[in-house]
Amino acid sequence: MTWWRRGVIYEIYPRSFQDSGGDGVGDLPGIAARLPYLQWLGVDAIWLTPVYPSPQRDFGYDITDHTAIDPRFGSLADFDALVAQAHGLGLRVILDYVPNHTSDQHPWFRDAAKRDWYLWHPGDPPNNWISVFGGPAWERDPDSGQSYYHAYLREQPDLNWRNPAVRAAMLGVLEFWIARGVDGFRVDAMRQLLKDPLWRDNPPNPDYVPGMPEYDSLLPVHTADLDEVQEIVAAMRAVIGDDRLMVAEVYAPIERLVRYYGEGGRGAHLPLNFHLIGTPWRAEDVGALIERYEAALPEGAWPNWVLGNHDRPRIASRVGPAQARVAAMLLLTLRGTPTLYYGDELGMADVPIAPHQAVDPGMARDPVRTPMRWDAGPHAGFSTAEPWLPVGAGQGVAAQRDDPRSMLTLYRRLLALRRDSDDLAEGAYRTLHAADGVLAYARGERTAVALNLTGEPRPLPVAGEIVLSTHSGGGASLQGDEGVVLTI
Ligand code: NOJ
């Protein structure tokens, strides 16, 4: 049994977790100082979004050196210390690996001899490809008159993974961090690594309606999820091996997503399943999603679930604070490895950002990236200085940790229950009821979960002894917004 099957991953956005340097930006020593909290909470692994040197145009996803630490976050020595301390507490460390693109300030991009490490086209853009962040995905370089492709910002040119030198250099990055003791990687933008070599136009999306992001106006059939990407997935997995975890960011329909487990299990251990994020919050829809995903999993594949991340609105804002408790119970009682986004365990909601405070280039993701709330001190204990993004209102860890009704207590209880229950950790999933606002399912032989996805009371569709409720008490019927775990 590999640790990550029973484990829970906790995503940390390093800029916003804990500042130790007094500059209003979180850092590695800050994270290290908070590891005992994470151990107390009961998670198993931390995933750090990028901490490498970067001009921070896309907050670390624009990298200038894949094998170093940005001085904003600390040093390699700080990183080694963080890994050692985490391991000492029984926590694993997962790094973000960003193979699809670099910063335009990366020495490779500035090296004329490495022109074929990127995707250049003589003259004007050869096709209609659009950047994920909107606007053309080709940028014309005034000096050479040539254009280069960027799936994201123009400051993030895409690497040419068809070039063996790129491949060797980027696989070497994995080896560098493995040698430093990391326990796994979350691979960024996995599905975009290869583009059509003929550079054909992407077709229009027939389902596009104005108001949707510009990127969705085309179907990215020639820029994402090419069949050949699977070969790179396998090459990465071969380096990462069986003892470390390979998580892959794959936004794709379920049937395409599950291909990233690879032939014969030679792909990612966990292609991230984001489908709870887009599914309507109704018992029928969530129930149908779980069924579809469970049914699509290839032989031997281990499922996983995500409620939120640094790119999408927070769960508490999507479903409201009362239902966020129900969502926590869902996340931590489904079959598969959960990824928990920092602050969701406090019930943090999206924080309104005034126009003059906005820093995210174009995607408006600032509201979900605001500082972690620790205590009643200045800036909620996050920093002694003005934080890079405003701290949201609401209770922090200190106020919630001993309150039996707090979101934090609920998360901690759920995590403990999951850890101690073979049914919840590994038992088979079976839908019991998905109608009239209530989703109920069995896990293993003796455990069931019933979730009321409405604010109104509902009959409890399963008999048993309640072991945990989102509410105090727990009775013969479900209160509005109540979820319960039962022994059956
Ligand atoms: C996905 C990351 O999660 C997002 O934050 C980033 O902007 C893009 N990939 C580009 O690296």
Boltz pocket constraint, residues with backbone or C-beta under 6 A from the ligand:
constraints:
  - pocket:
      binder: B
      contacts: [[A, 58], [A, 61], [A, 98], [A, 152], [A, 188], [A, 189], [A, 249], [A, 310], [A, 311]]
      max_distance: 6.0
